[in-house]
Structure formats: structure tokens, C-alpha cells
Amino acid sequence: MDLIQYIHQELKDISEKSIKNTINCLENDNTIPFIARYRKELTGNLDEVQISSIKKLKTLFEEIEARKAFILSTLEEQGILNLELQQRLQKSYDLIQIEDLYLPYKKKKKTKATIAKEKGLEPLAKIVMKQNNIADLDELASKYINQDVPTLEDVYAGVQDIIAEWINENEYVRNRLRNIFRKSALIESKIVKSKAEDENAKIYSNYFEYSEPLKKIASHRLLAILRGENEGFLKVSVSIDKKEAFQFLEYTLIKSIQPAISWLIEEAIKDAYKRLLAPSISNEVLKEAKQKADETSVDVFSKNLNQLLLAPPLGQKRILAIDPGYKSGCKVVVLDEQGDLLHNENIYPHAPQNDKPQAIKKLKSLVNAYAVEAISIGNGTASRETENLVQNIAFDRPLKVFVVNEAGASIYSASKIARDEFPNKDVTVRGAVSIGRRLQDPLAELVKIDPKSIGVGQYQHDVDQSLLKNELNDVVSFCVNKVGVNLNTASKHLLNYVAGIGEKMAENIILYRTEHGAFNSRKELLKVPRLGEKAFLQASAFLRIPNAKNPLDNSAVHPESYSIVEKMAKNLKVDVSTLIQNKELINQLDLNNYVTETIGLPTLEDIKKELEKPGLDPRSTAKVFSFDPKLKKFEDLQLGMKVPGIINNITNFGCFVDIGIKENGLVHISKICNEFISDVSTKVNLQQQVEVTVIGIDTDKRKIQLSLID
């Protein structure tokens, strides 16, 4: 099987031709966003997710091939590679099967079996395993007694050790037993007795005496149980019915009717299962379940992050941002249209100072002095009180007030990125700046924060961190390239995610822009040190230059297609600038007239759409939202009350809703709609404004249950 066949076997809906062309693009160092957007004819119009799947399977195929090559080389060096084993290894693309085939030949540390073999007991073990009739087994076994094996019992014990290892290394046995575990294994958890009185253990109280079929356990429950084990509060085991396991093993392995032989093998089976097979295979299936749980959790996080990054921006407006607080006051900053800091100070409208008159006076003064267009308030401590204060101020100009999710702002404010941006400001000022910038452009600000710190995941600290990092970085990259980046205002951190750029190239672009001023054209990118034709091909169409001499430089039309647009304009006897946004002219175009060997209708359709609305931001516009003014604290909640809220996290078991108080409420998956759903994200979105009904209040645990069903 070659690479193309291997991937097609996994992704049957994608043709081998599309897979082959996509792999060629990847091997030529093309990025996924570029391939998805500008090589549709080659890929058969595959999207980023499909291309990413092909790339992952390509990597897995190469890992399998490398492992097989190592094993084959090792076996050949040892002189134990036969034709049958070689062919089976070469044909297999299942890593578990490959390791099973290799296990009997794998170099081992000293085991009970190797010690018994060193004592000369292997020939007797082979005789026993043939299970032929032996007139007197004790007489035969007594011939193996020596100074290292002084008694008959020692002989039989050594023989059992050898047979147990052979049973453990039997490919058929391991595979069948593995299937039994996958089908019927139970995962059980119990409280570690010494931790029963520990206050921190209470978080795992649901799992103090817990049992569930491993194949049915939800990802969030499995990750919670494993976290409890890692923290030393829970003891976790995975097991199957021993009776079923022994019935299979005995039926498969015992053929002799001679009691002495069948007894020896039966004892070896018990030892092999308890000491070798059960621990190994239970760990294996638990690892598989953990991997699936990781993938599910990362998928949830990825969907949430995608929605958060593509949240509606307010755009280039003058913002007054407030990071609310009590004792230390509220941090107030004013940002210009580009997000640069114009002013910062503190106000103290809340307890213990309660200096509302002075706070109101300062806010009104700042709004007037800096021509502020909108106010952004963080949703943390004292958020509702600050929002109420601002909403009741009679400003001299119309203002929109927004409450912004500040998750991760504290991470940013203490980061090197924030220190480099504001070396002379403390963390509180930097945090307020982040709250303001999130209103202007969530994507541009959130790319500065480690994605897993943004707070929209499910057990993100318990999953495979490498998998999480790679997946989330891909999400950020896809979002940045989907929206496009203003080449003359983008930060280094935003440019870093543009296809083909990377960290060093982003720094070079910023340095060039600082030394030479704003870019006037995309072609000027080629003057940036170390940015060659290959990087230009990947990046240029994702970079926008407003007011450029060539209007296409502020669009998603790739420079390699400029000549096609120019030909379209020429055929209509107008210039390019006249053609852009002129629907009447654009609709006169017959795209079939512009098909070439490399550019087909998919790309031409994209060009047509882009000409109609060049550089259109795919995100909607930020909308003002207000919480229920009567709901200010947990104690104000009443069963049956309907309140507005904003969905701020989505998990496999439901979604969490900010209803304007410290505690978020949970809408369980069964309360999202009247029909059965398995994927919460098919019905709700992050940052979606909703009306929910309070259906449960747990005063002791301060938990709120909500419903989206009328």
C-alpha cells in the first residue's frame, strides 16, 4: 500500500487524485490556508479541515513506515528475520499489530522467563507446549534438576514462567483479548483511603465509588477521573470479567487431555493474565480511550476558539476601556482607533472608597477630551456595578457600552509581549488596554495569548499538550487568514500567523515598516529582507493594503490572478477600479471565458465574489448587550425567572452562560433544544446572546441550572 492508497482508505470521500495533488502542494511547502483558498482546482475544492486531515495522515503513514524500517533492520541484524515475518510487517499499517509482531523478538531486560531459560528449562517448556502424551512428566522434569533448579517444584515454576511469557507474546491471544477489553471493560475509580478527609478531594466526590463501561464513558468524565488519579485522590482500574478471559485463554491454549500438562499450562495462563496480559492490555485500552477523549476535548476547544477569534469586532473606534475593581479601584484607559494608548488613570466608584461623583466627572471628561466612541468594560470583579454606573451617566455624546469577556487578560498583562508593548506601565494598565482592544478587534488581541489560557476549553490542562498546541495554533492560523490582515497596522503577533510568514519574517516586516513607512503595494513586500518569492506567494493575498494604488491590493484576489481581473476589466472597456464593486458590470462577466489550464471556475467564482465586496471582513459587527438590571448577585435568583445571557463556554455536556453575576449557569445538553443532539455546537455558538430560564439553584455549591427550552 502506498501513501495515497493509505490516506484514501481513511478518507474515502476524497478522491485519490485530490489526495495526490494536495500532498504535492504540501511537499512543495505550501501552507494549508493557501492551498485551501488558492489551489482549489488541484485539490478538488477541499477545505482547511480536509487538507489538515490529509497532512496528519501523511505524518502518521511516515511514522509507521519509519517504525517498520527500524524493526526490520533490527531483526535482520539479529539474524532472525524470516520471509513470512518480513511480509507481514511490510503489509501491516496498524501500529498495534506491528508491535505485537515484534514483541516476541524484542530485546528484553531480565524477566522470570529469561532467567528460567538461562537455567536450561526452555527445552522442557517446548515439550510441554507441544502437549503430546508424556508417560511420566515428573520423571522427564527431574532430568532438569541441577544446582540452579534444585527441586521439581522449581523446574515446574520455571517452565510456567517461560510459557506465561510465550502466552503474553502470542499475537492472536493479545488481539482477541484486546477486543474483549474494548468490548466489555469497566473503568472503576475509588477514593484513596488516606485522602478521604482531604478537602481538595471533594471535587471528585462523584467518583469515590464509580464504575462505567469504558467504551461508553464520556470524554469529560474520563478526563476528570484521570485527573483525580494524577492528583492522588482516586485509584483507577480497568478490568474485564476474569471468567470470560480464562475461558477464552484455556479454550485457545489447552489441547492436552493429560492432567499434568493441562495443569501446568492452566497455571501459566493464570500467571500470564494476572502479571502480563491484563496490566499491559488494560493500560493499552485506557490509553486508547484517553486519546479519544483528548481528541474530543481538543475538538470542542478548537470550535470554541474559532468562534471566539471570529467574534464580531467594533472596528477602528476610539475606546474608553475599564478594568473594574473594588479596593484597588477601576483602571481606565483611552485607546485611539489603532488601539494605541492615549491615557490611563484610576477611578474609585465602589467600596470601600465609594467616590462615585469624582469617578463620573473623570469619565465624562475623558469621553469629551478624547472624542470616545464606545466604552468597553471587563466582565470580572465589580463588572455589573461598573456597567450600572456607566449606563447612568449622562454623557455629552452618544456612546455604546459593551461588556467584554476578559478571560486571559491577566495572562497577557504579565507576558513578555505586554512588557515589550508597555515597558513603563504596570500589569493593571496593560490588562485594561487588552479589554479595550478586544472590543476593537478580538482576533488581533487574542493572538497574543496562549490559546489554552483563553478559557473556552474542556479539561485543557489534562489533554495531550502537544496535540492541543498544534490544533489550536492551526485554528488561530485559519482564522487570521480567513479574515485577512492590514499590512500597515498589524502587530508582529498577528503577522506571525499569516500563511508563509512566521515569527522571524514578521519581525522583518515590522522593522521594514518602521524604517520605510507604510507599504504602498504588495509587491513592496519583496523588499523585506529574507522575504522571497515563495513566502510572497503564500502570504501576499492574506495581507491587505487600504488605499493602495492598485485596489486589488486591498482584496483577497491573489497577485497571480491580477492579470485575469485586468483582462476582465479590459473586455468590459473599464479600468479595474471601476469594475470593483460594480455589480452590474461584474454580472456581465462570463467566467468560462477566463478558464485556463491552472485556473478554473472555483477560483474564478472566488474572484467574482471578491470583486463585489473586496476585503470583506467575514465577521459581523459587535452588538450591544445588557444583562437583567434586577439580577445583580446569586441571591437574586429565583426558579422560573427568565434572564438574558451570553454563552461563554461550550462543552460536550452543555454550555455555560454568563447571566451577569459572578457564577455562570449551565445549560445541560438535554435543555438546549427539544430534540436529541450529540454535539452542542450544532445548536449554539460562543458569544451568542440568549434568553435562559432558571430551572435549578444549588445554594450550597452555588451552582445554577438553566434551560434554553421555552
N, C-alpha and C positions, 0 to 999 in steps of 0.2 A: 504494500500500500504506500502511495506517495503522499506528500503533504496535501495536495489538492483533494485527493480522494478522502483523506482523513478528515479534513475540515467539512467537506460536503456531507460526509456520513453524520456529522454532528449538526450541521446547519442545512438540512435537506431542502429548505425553501429557497436557498440561494444557489444559483447555477454554478457549475464548475468554471465556466468562463468568467463570471463575475468575481469568483474567488481568486482565480489565477491573475486577473488584471489588478485586483485590489492588492494582492501580495506583491506584484511587480511595483506598484506605486509605493508600498511601504518599504520595500527593499531599495528603492531609489530615494529614500529619506524624505518622502512626502509626509506631511502631518495629517492626522485624521480629519481635523476641520477643513483643511484644504481639499483633501480627496473627496469628502462628502459634498462640498459646495461646488468645486470646480472641475471635478473629474467624473461627473455623473454618467457620461456616455460609456466610460470604461467600466465602471462598477455596476452598471445597470440600475443606477439611482439608489444606491444603498445609503442609509443614513449613518450618523456617527455611532449609534449603538451597534448596528450590524458590522460596521468596519472594525469597531473595537473588539467585538466577539471574534472576528477573523484573526485579529492580531494576537489575542490571548491564546487561541487555539494553535496558532503558529508557534508561539513561545512554548506551549505545553508539548507539542509534537517534537520540537528541537530538544527539550529536556528529556523526553522519553528516548529519543534516538541516542542522545549522549549517554544516558544510563545504560542502555543496551550495549553500546560500544564498549563501555568500561567493563561490564560483566563478561562479555565475550572475550575481551582481551585478557582479563584476569583468569578465566577458565582455560584459555589457550596456553597461557604462561605456565599454569599448573599441570598441563597435560591431561586434563580431564574433560575436554570439550569433545563430545561426540556429535555426529551429524544430526541425529534426532533432536537433541537439546538445542543445537545451533538453530535449526529450522523453527522450532517452537518459539525461541526467544526472538528471532527475527520477525516472525509473523505477528507477535503479540504487541498490542498498543494499550494494554491495561497494566498500569504500574504495579498494582497489587499482584496480578498474575506473574508478572516479570520477577517480582521479589520472591514469590512462592517458588518459582522455578529455580531461583538462585540459592534459596535458603539451605538446601542440603549440602551445598558445596562452599558456602560462605565460611571464611576463616573465623573460628570461634576462640573465645577465651576458654580457660579450663572450665569444663562442666562435669557434672556427675557421669555423663556418658563418656566423655573423652578420658576421664580417669579410669573408668571401667575398661575401656578399650586398651589403655596403656597396661592394664593388668592382664591382658590377654583373653578377655571374655567375649570379644566380638564374634569369633567363630561359633561359639555356643549360642549366642543370640541369633545368629543367622539360621542355625539348625532349628531353634525353637520357632522362629518366624515362618519357616517353611511349613510347619505344622504337620509334618509326616509322623506316622506312628513310631514311637520310640519304645523299645521293650522295657527299659528301665532308665528313666530320666535321671534319677538320683545317682545311679552308677555312672552314667555319662558325665553328669555335672561334677562328680567327685574327682574326675581326672583334671579339673581346672583349679583344684585347691593347691595353693602354694603359700609361701611366706607372706605375700601381699593379700592373698584371699584365703584366710586360714580355715574358714568353715563353709559348709554347704549353704547356710543362710546368706553368707557374704557373696557366694557365687550367684545365687538367685537374685540378690539385691542388685548386683552389678548388671546382670542380664536385663533386669527390669528397667534400669536406668538407660541402657542403650536402646531398648525397644521403645521406651517412652519418648526418647529424642527422635527416633525414626517416625513414630506416630505424629509428633509435632511437626515434622518436616514433610509429611505426606501432603502433596498438593491437593489431591481430591478431598482428603479429610478436612483440610483447612478451608477449602472453598465451600464445601457443604455446610460445615459448622458455622462459617461466616454468614451464610444465607439464613440459617436458623436464628442466629443472633439478630440479623437485620429484620427478620420477620416477627420475632416474638420476645426480644429482650426487654426487660424492665429496667428503668433507671430509678434508683431509690436514694433518698437522702435522709440523714438523721442528724440531730444536733450532737455536736461533740460534747460529751458529758461535762468536761471541765469548763466549757464555755456557756453552760445552760443559764447561769445567772448574770452573764455579761450583758450590760445594757445595749451594747452595739449589735448583739446577736438578734435583737427583737425584729430588726428589719427583715430577717429571714424566717420569721415565725411560721409562715405558710409552708415552709419546707423542713420543719423539725421532724416530722414523720410523714414522708411524702413518697408516693410511688406512681409511676405512669409508664405506659408503653413508650419506649424510646422513639419509635417511628412516628408517634403521634404528638410528641411534646412540641409545644410552640417555641419558637426561637427565643422569645424574651424570657420564658420560664427556664429554659436550659441555660441561658447565659447568666441568669440570676443564681441558679443553683451552683454553677461552676464558680461564680464569683464568691459565693458563700464558702465553697471548699477552699479556694485560693486564700481567703482571709482567715481560714482556720476555724470557722464556725460550724461547718457541715462536713459530714463524712458521706461520700458519694460512691455508689457501686452500680455496675451494670451486669445483669446476670440473666440466664435463661433457666428453664426447668431442667435440673440435672438428669432427671429420669429420661427425658427426651434425648438429651445429649448422649447418655450412656447407651441407650437403645440403638441409636444410630451407629455409635462407635463399635459396639460389640457386634452388631449385625454385619458391619463392614469389615471388621478386622479378625474376628474369631471364626475359624473354619474347622478347627480340630474338635473331635469328639473325645479326645484323650484328656481327662480331667486335669492332670498335672500341667499340661501345656496351656489349656484354656485358662486355668487359674493364673498362671504366670502372665499371660497376655492381658487378662482382665485386670490384674493388679497394676500392670504397666499403663493400661488405659486410664485407670483412676488417677494415677500419678501424673500422667501426661496432661490430663484435663485440668486437674487442680493446679499444678505447678507451672505448666507451659501454655497450653491452648487457651484456657479461659482467661487468664490475665492478658495474654497477647491480643486475642480477638476482641475481648471486651474493650480494651484500650483503642483498638483499631476502629470499631464501630462508633465508639464515643467520639473519637477524633473526626470521623466522617460526619456525625451529627453536629459537632461543633463547627465544622467547616460550612455546613449548610446553614446553620444559624448565623454564622459570621456573614455569609453572602446575603442572607435575608436582611440582616440588620444594616449592612452597608448599603444595600439597595434602598431601604427606607431612608437612610441618611442622605443618600445621593439625590433621591427625589425631592426631599425636603430642601436640601441645599440648592438644588436647581431652581426651585420655586422662590426661595429667599433671595438668591442672587438676581433673579429676574423680576423682583418686586418693583412696582411702579415707582419711578423717580419723580421728584417735583421739578427737576431741571435746574438750570442756572438762574437761581434766585438768591437774593440777599436773605440770609437766615440768622435769626437770633436763636441760639440753642441753649437749653438749660439742663444741667445735670442736677436733679433735685436732691435735697438732703435736709436733715433736721439740725443737729447740733453744729455741724461744720458749715451749714448754710447751703445755698444753691449756687453752683458755678454757672456763670453766664458768659457766653462768648458770642461775638458777632462775626459772621463769615461773609466774604464777598461772593460774587457769582461763580468764581472758580474754586471756592472752598478755602481761600486764604484767610488767615486770622487777622481781623481788624482791631478787635478789642476784647478784653476779658476782665471780669471782676466778680465779686461775690455779693449776694443779697441774703438776708436772713428773715424771711417772712414767717417761718414756722417756729415751733417751740424748740429751744427754750427762750430765744430772743423775741419772737413774735413781732418783729419790726415790719409789719405789712405796709404802712404808709411810705416808708423810705424805699421799700422794695418796688412798690407800684411806681413811685416817682422815677426811680432809676430805669425801670423797664420802658416807661413812656418816653423818657429822654433818649434812650438808646435807639428805640424804634424810629424816632424822628431824626436824630442826628445821622444815622446810617441808612435811612430810607429802607428799613427792613420790610420784606415782603411776606415772610412767613415765620412762624415760631415752631421749633422742634423741642419736645420735652421727652426725656428718657423715662422709660416705664418702670424704673426701680423704686427704691425707698422714697416716700413723700411725693410720688408722681401725681396721684389724684388730687392732693391738696394744692400742688403747684398748678395743675391744669385748671382747677376751680378758680384759683387766684387770677390766672391769666385771662380766663374766659370772662371774668367780671370786670376787667379793666376797660375803660372807655378810651381806646386808642384814637389818635387823630387821623388814622388812615385804615382802610380795610385790611385785615390780616386773617390768614388761615392758621389755625393751631392744630398741630399734629402730635400725637403721642407715638414715639418711636421705640421699637424693641432694641434695648441696649445690650443684649447678650453678647459677650465677648469684648465690649468696650474697655473693660478693665484690663483684659489681656493685651489689647492694642496699646493702651496708655502706658503700660510698663515695658513695652517692647523696644528693641533697638530701632525699629522703624520709626516709632513715635519720638524717641530721643533724638534721632537724626533730623526729623522734621521740626521739632520744637525743643532744641537743646536748653533753652533758658526758661522753659515752662515746666510746672510740676505735673504729676500724673492726673490731677483733677481737671486741669485745663485741657490736657490732651484728650481726656475722656469726653468732655463736653464738645470739643471740636468734632470727635468721631460721631457723636449723636447728631450734630448738625449736618455733617457730610452724608450721613446715612439717609437723610431726607432728600438731599440734593440728588445723590446717585448711590443707591445701596451697593451696586456692583463694584463701583470704583473704590468704595471704602472697605467693603468686606474682603476684598482680595488681599488686604494687608494682614489679615488674621488667619492663623492656622484654622483650616475649615472645621476640625473636630472641636474647636473651642467656641464655635458659634452657638451651640446649644440647641440644635434641632435634630439630634440623633437619638438612637435607642441602644443603650449599653455600649456607647462608642469606645469606652476605655477597656472593654473586655474582649473586643474582637481582634482578629489578626491586624496588627497595626500597619504592616506593610501593605496589605490588601486595602485597608481603609485609606491610607495616604494616597496610593495610586488612583483609586477610584474617585476620591474627592478632588484630587488635582485634575483629573480628566473632566469632571463636572465643571470646575471653575474655568478650565480652558474652553470647553464647549460654549459656556455662557458668554465669556468675554468675546469670543469670535463670532458668536451669533449676533451680539449687539453691535460690535464694531467699536473702535477706539479712536478718539480725537488725537491725532498725532502730535498736535501742538500744545495740548494741555494734560495728556495722560501722565500719570506718575510712573516711576520705574516699576512699581509692583504690578500695575495694570499691564504695562507693555510686556512684562515678563511672561504673561500668559498668551500673548498673541502668537499665532502659529508661526514657527520658524525663527522666533526672536530669542527667548531665553534671557537669563539674568545678565550675562556679560554684554550681550548686544543691547539690552535695554539701557544699561549704564552708558554705553557708547552713544545711543540716540539722545539721551538726556544731555550728555556733555556737548554733543554737536549742536543741539538746540540752544544750549546756554551760550555757546561761543558764537554761533552764526545767526541766532534769532529764529523765528518761526519758519517752518518748512513751507515752501510755496508750491511744491508739487511732489507727487510720489516718486518721481524719478530722482529727486534730490536725495532720497534715501540711499542711493548707491554711492553717495559721497561719504556716508558714515563709515568710519574705519571698521574693517572686518565684516561689513555687511555686503556680501557678494550677490551674484545673480540668483543663486539657489535660495538664499534667505529672502531675497526680494520677491521671488516667485511665490513663496509660501505666505509671506506676511502682507504684501502691499495692499491687497484687496480688502483686508480687515482693518486697515488704517484709513481714517477719514481726514480730509483737509478742508474745513469750511472756507468758503470764499476763494478757493483755488482758481487759478486762471482756467484750467480745464475742469469743468463742472463734474466730470466723471471721477475726479479725484476725491469727491465727497460722496461717493456711492459705493455699492458693493460690486459694481462691474469690475472685473479683473483687467488690469492693463493689457493682458494678452488679447482681450476682446475689444479694446478701444477701436481698432480698425473696422470691426463689424458695425459698431454703432455709427462710426463716421460714414460708412457705406450706406447705412440706413438713412441717415440724415441727407446724404448726397442724393440718394434716389428720390427723396421727398422734396428735394431742392430747398432745404433749410440747413442752418448750422446746428451743431449738437445742442447748444444751449436753448435753442428754440424748440427742439424736439423733446427735451426733457420736460416732464410734467404736462405735456400737451396730449391729452387722451385722444383727442380727435385724430391727430396725426399718427400717434402710436397705433391706433386701431386699424389704420390703413396698411400697416405692415403685413406682408405675407412671409412668415418666418421660414417657410420652406425655401425661399429664395436665398437664404443665408446659411443653409446647412453646408458644412464642409466635411472633409474626412475626419477631422478631430472634434468638431463642434456640431452637436445635433440639437434636436428640438428641446430636450430638457434644459440645456444651458441657455438656449435662445428664449425659452419661456421665462427663465430667471431674469435674463437681461431686460425683457419687456416689462416685467413687474417692477424691476428696479428703476427703469426709466420713468414709470408712472409716479413712483414715490421714492426718489433717490435718498439713500441713507436713512430710511425709515427705521426708527427705533421700535423693535418688536414688543417692547414693554408698554403697558398702558400708563396713564397718568395717576399720580398719587391722589387719593381721595381722603377728605376729612372724615374723621370718625369720632363719635362721642359715646362714652360709657353712660350708664344709667346714673344720673346725679344723686339718686336716693340710696344707691349701693356704694358705701364707702369702706366698709370693713366686713369681716367674716360674720360678725354677729348680726348684720343687717339682712342676712339671707333668710328666705322663707321658702318652704316647699311650695312648688307650683308657680313661683314667680317667673316671669319671662324677662330676660335681660339681653341687651346687645353684647357681643363679644368679638374677639379676633382670634382665629386659630393660630397658635404659635408653636405647635409641635404636632407631628403626626407619627404614630407608631403602628405596629401590626395589630394592636388590640384596641385602637381607638385614636382619638385626637384630643389634645389639651387646648383649652380655650381660656384666654385672658378676659376676665369679666370686670376688670378694673380694681380688683383688690389684690392683696399680697398672694393669696392662694389661687392657683389655676384650677379650673374644673375639668373633669374627664368626661368626654362623651364616649362611652363604650361602643365598640363596633356594632353591637346589636341595636344601638339607639341612634345610629346615623341616618338610616332610612328604613322604610317599611319592607324592603326586600332583603334577602340574604346577600351579603357581599363578603368576599375573602380579602379584598385589597381596599383599604380605607382611602388610599389616594385616588381611587377612581371616582369618588363622590365628593371629596373636599380638597381644598388647596390651602397651603400655608399662607398666612396673612389674609385669608378670606374673612370678610365681615359677615357675621351670622347672628341670628337670634336664637337663644337657647332657653330651655325650661329647666329649672332646678328640680331634680327628682330625688336627690339624696343628700343629706348633710350629716357628716360624722364629726361631731364636736370634739371628741377626744383626739382623733387623729388629724383633725382639721382638713378633711377631705370632702370634695364636692363632686357629686354625680350630676351630670347634665344630659339633656336629650335634645336632638335636632328634629325629632319627630313631633309634628303638631298634635 
